Amino acid sequence: GNNTDTITGNSTHIINGATGYTLDVANKINIDSASTAEDSVIISSNGGIDIIASGNNGSINISSTEASDWTLTSNEDTDDLIIALAGDTNSSLVLSSTGTGNDALQLTTSVGGMDIKSAKNIDITTSANNANITLDPDGIGSLLLGSNSNTKVDVNAQTIDLDATNINLKQGQVNIENTTESTSTTTGGLIISGGVGIAKNVNIGQNLNAVSYTHLTLPTTPYV
């Protein structure tokens, strides 16, 4: 039948057996503390702690209503903290936040670097508030996109602003496929506000219009 033990004072159980203490219950185990202290329930061990849930309902749920942390203080190299989803199924590892600040979800490293790798596509998007995406290396660090084996880099936007001291194309060609006709210095498929320095030949398929004086410096020995 049912059995209830009520202890009005403190209670300490010391077990010195070689195999420790086993609590085997056919149904649920409920550990409930009425204390409101930060350490109302303490589970401590000089060794490791295993929490295992198995079976069709073998889920583990940990919830809190106050600020919480899970910290591993490493003592040597390879003391890694691993949070993993195992199993070859259509399942996901989800980190989500309903915080309202600009830092509602943070991934930070204060000393080392960060690797993000995926066997399939990686999508980084903002979903509300016309929010921006900023990639900003520290100091004189470089922003590196792609490698020589990549096929192309697609940049699609209404306007692309490049604010740089120099733009260097080390190899290949620059192809501008806009076929807008030029009727002035502010129209056409390519508009340049400053001057243009060209070290080699120029081929123009149609008319060349100059709105000011045209200066030609001819070689001392004419080409034959």
C-alpha positions as CSV (number, residue, x, y, z in Angstrom):
1,G,0.0,0.0,0.0
2,N,0.9,3.6,0.1
3,N,3.5,4.8,2.6
4,T,4.4,8.3,3.7
5,D,7.4,9.2,6.0
6,T,7.4,12.6,7.6
7,I,10.5,14.0,9.2
8,T,10.1,17.2,11.0
9,G,13.8,17.8,11.6
10,N,17.0,17.5,9.5
11,S,17.9,14.1,8.1
12,T,21.2,12.7,7.0
13,H,21.8,9.3,5.4
14,I,25.4,8.0,5.2
15,I,26.0,4.9,3.1
16,N,29.4,3.4,3.0
17,G,28.6,0.2,1.1
18,A,30.9,-0.9,-1.8
19,T,28.2,-0.6,-4.4
20,G,26.7,2.6,-3.2
21,Y,23.0,3.4,-3.0
22,T,20.3,2.2,-5.5
23,L,16.9,3.7,-5.7
24,D,14.7,1.5,-7.9
25,V,11.1,2.7,-8.4
26,A,8.5,1.1,-10.7
27,N,6.9,4.5,-11.5
28,K,7.8,8.2,-11.2
29,I,10.4,9.8,-8.9
30,N,9.5,13.3,-7.7
31,I,12.1,15.4,-5.9
32,D,10.4,18.5,-4.7
33,S,11.8,21.3,-2.5
34,A,9.8,24.1,-1.0
35,S,12.9,26.2,-0.4
36,T,13.4,29.4,-2.4
37,A,17.2,29.5,-2.1
38,E,19.4,29.5,-5.2
39,D,20.7,26.0,-4.2
40,S,17.4,24.4,-3.1
41,V,18.4,21.1,-4.8
42,I,22.1,20.1,-4.9
43,I,23.4,17.1,-6.9
44,S,27.2,16.9,-6.4
45,S,29.8,14.2,-7.1
46,N,33.6,13.8,-6.8
47,G,33.3,11.9,-10.2
48,G,31.0,12.2,-13.2
49,I,27.2,12.4,-13.3
50,D,25.2,10.4,-15.9
51,I,21.6,11.4,-16.7
52,I,20.1,8.9,-19.2
53,A,16.6,8.8,-20.6
54,S,15.6,6.0,-23.0
55,G,12.5,4.6,-24.5
56,N,9.8,6.2,-26.6
57,N,9.2,8.9,-24.0
58,G,12.9,9.3,-23.2
59,S,13.2,13.1,-23.4
60,I,15.1,15.4,-20.9
61,N,13.6,18.8,-20.2
62,I,15.4,21.4,-18.1
63,S,13.6,24.7,-17.6
64,S,14.1,27.8,-15.4
65,T,12.5,31.2,-14.9
66,E,15.7,33.0,-13.8
67,A,19.1,33.7,-15.3
68,S,21.0,30.4,-15.6
69,D,24.3,29.1,-16.8
70,W,26.0,25.8,-17.7
71,T,29.8,26.2,-17.4
72,L,32.7,23.8,-18.0
73,T,35.9,25.1,-16.4
74,S,38.6,23.2,-18.3
75,N,41.8,22.0,-16.6
76,E,43.8,21.0,-19.7
77,D,43.7,20.9,-23.5
78,T,40.8,18.8,-25.1
79,D,38.5,19.4,-22.1
80,D,35.7,20.0,-24.6
81,L,32.1,20.8,-23.9
82,I,30.0,19.0,-26.6
83,I,26.4,19.6,-27.3
84,A,25.5,17.1,-30.1
85,L,22.5,15.7,-32.0
86,A,23.3,12.1,-33.0
87,G,21.5,9.8,-35.3
88,D,21.0,9.7,-39.1
89,T,17.4,11.2,-39.1
90,N,15.7,14.4,-40.3
91,S,16.2,16.0,-36.9
92,S,17.7,19.4,-35.9
93,L,19.8,21.0,-33.2
94,V,17.9,24.3,-32.4
95,L,19.2,27.2,-30.5
96,S,16.4,29.8,-30.2
97,S,15.8,33.0,-28.3
98,T,12.7,35.2,-27.9
99,G,14.8,38.0,-26.4
100,T,14.1,41.5,-27.8
101,G,17.6,43.0,-27.7
102,N,20.1,43.3,-30.5
103,D,22.1,40.6,-28.8
104,A,19.2,38.2,-28.2
105,L,21.5,35.3,-29.3
106,Q,25.2,35.5,-28.8
107,L,28.1,33.2,-30.0
108,T,31.3,34.6,-28.6
109,T,34.9,33.5,-28.1
110,S,37.1,35.9,-26.1
111,V,40.4,34.4,-26.9
112,G,40.2,31.7,-29.7
113,G,38.6,31.6,-33.1
114,M,35.4,30.1,-34.4
115,D,34.7,27.5,-37.1
116,I,31.3,27.1,-38.8
117,K,31.1,24.1,-41.2
118,S,28.2,22.5,-42.9
119,A,27.9,19.5,-45.4
120,K,25.0,21.4,-47.1
121,N,24.0,25.0,-47.7
122,I,24.3,27.7,-45.0
123,D,21.6,30.4,-44.8
124,I,22.1,33.6,-42.8
125,T,19.0,35.9,-43.1
126,T,17.2,38.5,-41.1
127,S,13.4,38.0,-40.9
128,A,12.0,41.3,-39.6
129,N,12.6,45.1,-39.0
130,N,14.5,45.5,-42.2
131,A,17.5,44.4,-40.1
132,N,21.1,44.5,-41.5
133,I,23.7,41.8,-41.6
134,T,27.2,43.1,-40.7
135,L,30.5,41.4,-41.3
136,D,33.3,43.4,-39.7
137,P,36.9,42.1,-39.0
138,D,38.8,43.7,-36.1
139,G,41.4,46.3,-36.8
140,I,43.3,45.7,-40.1
141,G,41.9,42.2,-40.4
142,S,40.7,41.1,-43.9
143,L,37.2,40.0,-45.0
144,L,37.9,36.9,-47.2
145,L,35.2,35.4,-49.4
146,G,35.7,32.2,-51.4
147,S,38.7,30.5,-52.9
148,N,40.2,29.9,-56.4
149,S,38.1,26.7,-56.6
150,N,34.7,28.5,-56.2
151,T,32.7,29.1,-59.4
152,K,31.3,32.5,-58.7
153,V,30.1,35.0,-56.1
154,D,26.6,36.3,-56.6
155,V,25.8,39.8,-55.2
156,N,22.2,40.8,-55.8
157,A,20.9,44.2,-54.6
158,Q,19.3,47.4,-55.8
159,T,22.6,49.3,-55.1
160,I,26.0,48.0,-54.3
161,D,28.3,50.5,-52.5
162,L,32.0,49.9,-52.4
163,D,33.9,52.3,-50.1
164,A,37.6,51.3,-50.5
165,T,40.9,52.9,-51.1
166,N,41.7,50.5,-53.9
167,I,39.8,47.7,-55.8
168,N,42.3,45.3,-57.4
169,L,41.3,42.6,-59.9
170,K,44.3,40.2,-59.9
171,Q,43.1,38.0,-62.8
172,G,40.2,37.5,-65.1
173,Q,38.0,40.1,-66.7
174,V,35.4,42.6,-65.6
175,N,32.3,42.1,-67.8
176,I,29.5,44.7,-67.6
177,E,26.5,43.3,-69.4
178,N,24.3,46.4,-69.1
179,T,23.6,47.5,-72.7
180,T,22.2,51.0,-71.9
181,E,23.3,53.5,-74.5
182,S,25.4,56.5,-73.4
183,T,24.2,59.9,-74.5
184,S,26.0,62.0,-71.9
185,T,28.6,61.7,-69.1
186,T,25.9,60.6,-66.7
187,T,24.3,57.9,-68.8
188,G,25.2,54.4,-70.0
189,G,26.0,51.0,-68.7
190,L,29.1,52.3,-66.9
191,I,29.4,55.7,-65.4
192,I,32.7,57.0,-63.9
193,S,32.7,60.3,-62.0
194,G,36.5,60.7,-62.1
195,G,39.2,60.3,-64.7
196,V,40.2,57.0,-66.3
197,G,43.8,55.8,-66.7
198,I,44.2,53.1,-69.3
199,A,47.7,51.5,-69.9
200,K,46.9,49.6,-73.1
201,N,44.7,49.6,-76.2
202,V,41.1,50.9,-76.2
203,N,38.5,49.6,-78.7
204,I,35.3,51.5,-79.1
205,G,32.5,49.8,-81.1
206,Q,30.6,53.0,-81.9
207,N,31.0,56.8,-81.6
208,L,33.5,58.6,-79.3
209,N,32.1,61.9,-78.1
210,A,34.2,64.5,-76.3
211,V,32.6,67.6,-74.7
212,S,35.9,69.4,-74.1
213,Y,39.3,69.7,-75.8
214,T,40.8,66.4,-76.9
215,H,44.6,66.1,-76.5
216,L,46.4,63.4,-78.4
217,T,50.1,62.7,-77.6
218,L,51.6,61.0,-80.7
219,P,54.8,59.0,-80.6
220,T,57.9,60.6,-82.2
221,T,58.2,57.6,-84.5
222,P,54.9,56.9,-86.3
223,Y,53.5,53.4,-86.3
224,V,53.8,51.7,-89.7
